[in-house]
Amino acid sequence: MCSKNNQNISQLDFLDLLNQNIQHPELQQKFAIDVLIGLSHSPKWLPCKYIYDEQGSHLFGQIMKLPEYYLTNCETEILETHKRKIIDTIGRQKINLVELGAGNGEKTKILLQEMIEKKTQFTLIPIDISHTALETFSKNLKARIPGIHIKGLVSEYFKGLKWLSNQNHCTNVVLFLGSNIGNFEPPEADVFLSSLWNACNDGDYLLIGFDLKKDIRLLLDAYNDSKGITALFNLNLLSRINRELDGNFNLDQFKYYGTYDSFSGAIKSYLISQQKQSVTIDKLSRIFTFKSWESIHTESSYKYLIDDIEELAQKNGFVIIEHFFDSRYYFVDSLWQVQKK
Ligand SMILES: C[S@@+](CC[C@H](N)C(=O)[O-])C[C@H]1O[C@@H](n2cnc3c(N)ncnc32)[C@H](O)[C@@H]1O
């Protein structure tokens, strides 16, 4: 691996993913603090990254297969169609292929197979807050690409970025797929991209997936699937609080509601209390009260215009190499390069 120094990341963080099942006390403590902050706030909210525990990651795997959730098919089509051009542009030198919020690796493997064919030398470093996601990623890729070496890091994006900033001998190619960027509020997206720019070297690449603005009915269908999996996915936040923080949320008393806010250009997801109620969370030593119809904001999924994307790249120090669209222009994977000189 092209490493300057790895002092900021403990050895335990790098997992031999198939052989270990390590708890992450730092992440668990942060979960408790964020739940306390979010449920004490008015209006109430919970960060969507906590949906992705074992159960949440499995549910997201099911969402990816839903016909209404067009995002996965669109991005798969983009990568299948343009993999040659993407890999040719990135080059054949030694690269660190870093995937932030990697998920199950279904789409990553399209690029990897092309890289292997082109004999590109790479080190693969998926970074994800979810241990389960990384385990699935690893199993999935090892089954398809025998002998592949994966260095998974269970961490939040920012710790991953800190690690990245210590790599300076290889070209870094960062994948940020699946419209993960859409979960950031706009000011957070800027902070994320400028931190990524800081962590990278001149000439490094970013392949970033954006869900584009489109007919609102299509957006609403994608986040209100007929099987109710998206509802279970969001409700998993409450189940996780029950499991890990000894909460007593009654899941039947909360209903999922996903709507499109045309002013901000985002799908906003909520869990709505069906009645006046109190919820005790023992590990926080707190009781939280809910009014009838009070909501918890659980996720934002921002949709973009190409103009927004170009502005975002430019103001954060990236040069756009090319936009790769699917045939319906629903989604774009945009290839950017870090410009520091
Ligand atoms: C919407 S899924 C997309 C997965 C994958 N990129 C894809 O395109 O299929 C988001 C992934 O990012 C991870 N994730 C969400 N927030 C994160 C954070 N703050 N830090 C690290 N990983 C995060 C989740 O565990 C999940 O695997």
The ligand as a Tripos MOL2 file, in Angstrom:
@<TRIPOS>MOLECULE
LIG
   27    29     1     0     0
SMALL
NO_CHARGES

@<TRIPOS>ATOM
      1 C1        -27.0540    4.6420    0.1840 C.3       1 LIG1
      2 S1        -25.8930    3.3990    0.6750 S.3       1 LIG1
      3 C2        -24.9250    3.3130   -0.8280 C.3       1 LIG1
      4 C3        -23.9210    2.2190   -0.8700 C.3       1 LIG1
      5 C4        -23.0390    2.1840   -2.1120 C.3       1 LIG1
      6 N1        -22.2490    3.3910   -2.2370 N.3       1 LIG1
      7 C5        -23.8630    1.9690   -3.3530 C.2       1 LIG1
      8 O1        -23.8370    2.8270   -4.2290 O.co2     1 LIG1
      9 O2        -24.5010    0.9360   -3.4660 O.co2     1 LIG1
     10 C6        -24.8620    4.3080    1.7860 C.3       1 LIG1
     11 C7        -23.6860    3.5450    2.3770 C.3       1 LIG1
     12 O3        -22.8590    4.4940    3.0550 O.3       1 LIG1
     13 C8        -22.6310    4.0930    4.4010 C.3       1 LIG1
     14 N2        -22.6020    5.3430    5.1850 N.ar      1 LIG1
     15 C9        -23.6380    6.1930    5.4130 C.ar      1 LIG1
     16 N3        -23.2210    7.2630    6.1270 N.ar      1 LIG1
     17 C10       -21.9000    7.0790    6.3640 C.ar      1 LIG1
     18 C11       -20.9020    7.8290    7.0450 C.ar      1 LIG1
     19 N4        -21.1930    8.9930    7.6250 N.pl3     1 LIG1
     20 N5        -19.6350    7.3510    7.0840 N.ar      1 LIG1
     21 C12       -19.3270    6.1600    6.4830 C.ar      1 LIG1
     22 N6        -20.2330    5.3940    5.8310 N.ar      1 LIG1
     23 C13       -21.4990    5.8510    5.7640 C.ar      1 LIG1
     24 C14       -23.7720    3.1750    4.7500 C.3       1 LIG1
     25 O4        -23.4090    2.2160    5.7460 O.3       1 LIG1
     26 C15       -24.0740    2.5020    3.4040 C.3       1 LIG1
     27 O5        -23.3390    1.3320    3.2200 O.3       1 LIG1
@<TRIPOS>BOND
     1     1     2 1
     2     2     3 1
     3     2    10 1
     4     3     4 1
     5     4     5 1
     6     5     6 1
     7     5     7 1
     8     7     8 2
     9     7     9 1
    10    10    11 1
    11    11    12 1
    12    11    26 1
    13    12    13 1
    14    13    14 1
    15    13    24 1
    16    14    15 ar
    17    14    23 ar
    18    15    16 ar
    19    16    17 ar
    20    17    18 ar
    21    17    23 ar
    22    18    19 1
    23    18    20 ar
    24    20    21 ar
    25    21    22 ar
    26    22    23 ar
    27    24    25 1
    28    24    26 1
    29    26    27 1
@<TRIPOS>SUBSTRUCTURE
     1 LIG1         1 GROUP 0 **** ****
